[in-house]
Amino acid sequence: MILDLARLMLFPALMAFAAASDLLTMTIPNRISLALLAGFVIMAPLSGMGLHEMLNHAGAGALVLVVAFGMFAMGWLGGGDAKVAAAAGLWFGFDHLLAYLVFASLFGGALTVLLLQIRQYPLPYPLTSQAWLMRLHDKQTGVPYGVALALGALVVYPETDWIKAIDLARFAIG
């Protein structure tokens, strides 16, 4: 039961924390990526994942890390975003990696368009006392892409073996 709760809660909670952190501070602390990595290293063998499958997941995470750091070097993505994307790739493996990247890209595009539109208009005066809103509204500030990465992850995660292995009936109330 505890393993099922961890499968159900750990990854989504860490991704939601990454999104909130990026939205409010425009940074994703390294401890989130490290917690995702540690969570996978602990959860994979406890969930019965074999060595070959773990290496498959590690390969997916490494591929995302290489591509994302290339994007970071070009100034297209933040370093924290690159690390969180790679950690999510580790959890998804190649089986769900493409779906994750497609959803994250779609959410990222929508978020970018939304912010570009919102930034065209002045921020209402009552909201100007919020530092995080001022930072988010600033045209010189980037896009908190961690939000899109987390949304993409939360859409795809229910389709993974991490969730499909859980007997959700045990959690039903009544």
SVG drawing of the C-alpha trace seen along z (x, -y; Angstrom):
<svg xmlns="http://www.w3.org/2000/svg" viewBox="-19 -51 45 59">
<polyline fill="none" stroke="black" stroke-width="0.4" points="0.0,0.0 2.8,-2.4 4.5,-1.6 1.2,-2.3 0.9,-5.6 4.4,-6.5 3.8,-5.6 0.6,-7.6 2.0,-10.7 5.7,-11.1 6.3,-12.0 3.2,-14.2 3.9,-16.1 7.5,-16.8 6.5,-17.9 3.8,-20.2 6.4,-21.7 8.7,-22.3 5.9,-24.1 5.0,-26.2 8.6,-27.1 9.2,-28.1 6.0,-30.2 6.8,-32.0 10.5,-32.4 11.5,-31.6 13.9,-29.0 13.6,-25.3 15.9,-24.2 18.3,-21.4 16.8,-19.5 13.7,-18.8 15.6,-17.1 17.7,-15.2 14.5,-14.1 13.0,-12.9 16.3,-11.0 16.4,-9.5 12.7,-8.6 13.2,-6.7 16.3,-4.9 14.3,-3.8 11.0,-3.2 12.1,-1.3 13.5,1.8 10.7,1.8 8.2,1.8 9.8,4.8 11.5,3.1 14.3,5.2 17.8,4.0 17.2,3.8 14.1,1.7 15.9,-0.6 18.7,-1.1 16.0,-1.9 14.6,-4.6 18.1,-5.9 18.8,-6.1 15.6,-8.1 16.6,-10.5 20.1,-10.8 18.8,-11.6 16.6,-14.3 19.4,-15.7 21.7,-16.0 19.1,-17.6 17.8,-19.9 21.3,-21.1 21.8,-21.9 18.7,-24.0 20.0,-25.6 23.2,-26.4 21.3,-28.1 19.3,-30.1 16.0,-28.4 15.5,-26.7 16.6,-27.3 19.0,-25.0 16.4,-23.9 13.9,-23.2 16.5,-21.0 17.3,-19.0 13.6,-18.5 12.8,-17.4 15.6,-14.9 14.4,-13.6 10.9,-13.2 12.3,-11.4 13.9,-9.0 10.5,-8.2 8.8,-7.8 11.4,-5.8 11.2,-5.5 7.7,-4.0 6.1,-7.4 8.8,-9.9 7.4,-11.0 4.0,-11.6 5.5,-13.6 7.6,-15.7 4.7,-16.4 2.4,-17.4 5.1,-19.5 5.8,-21.3 2.1,-22.0 1.6,-23.4 4.8,-25.4 3.7,-26.9 0.3,-27.8 1.9,-29.2 4.3,-31.3 1.5,-32.7 -0.6,-33.5 2.3,-35.3 3.1,-37.3 -0.5,-38.4 -0.8,-39.3 2.5,-41.2 1.0,-43.5 -1.3,-45.1 -0.4,-46.8 -0.7,-44.8 -3.7,-46.0 -2.6,-48.2 -3.8,-45.9 -1.5,-43.1 1.6,-45.3 2.5,-44.6 3.1,-40.9 6.8,-40.5 6.2,-37.2 3.5,-38.7 5.7,-41.7 8.5,-39.3 6.2,-37.1 4.7,-40.2 8.1,-41.7 8.8,-41.4 12.5,-40.8 11.7,-37.7 11.5,-34.3 8.7,-31.8 8.4,-29.5 8.7,-26.4 8.6,-24.2 4.9,-24.8 4.6,-23.2 6.9,-20.4 4.9,-19.6 1.5,-19.8 2.8,-17.5 4.1,-15.0 0.8,-15.1 -1.1,-14.3 1.1,-11.3 1.8,-9.9 -1.6,-8.2 -0.9,-6.1 2.4,-4.7 3.0,-1.4 3.7,-3.3 0.0,-4.0 -1.4,-1.0 0.2,1.3 -1.7,-0.3 -4.9,1.3 -6.9,-1.9 -9.9,-0.1 -8.0,0.2 -8.1,-3.6 -11.8,-3.9 -13.8,-5.4 -17.0,-3.6"/>
</svg>
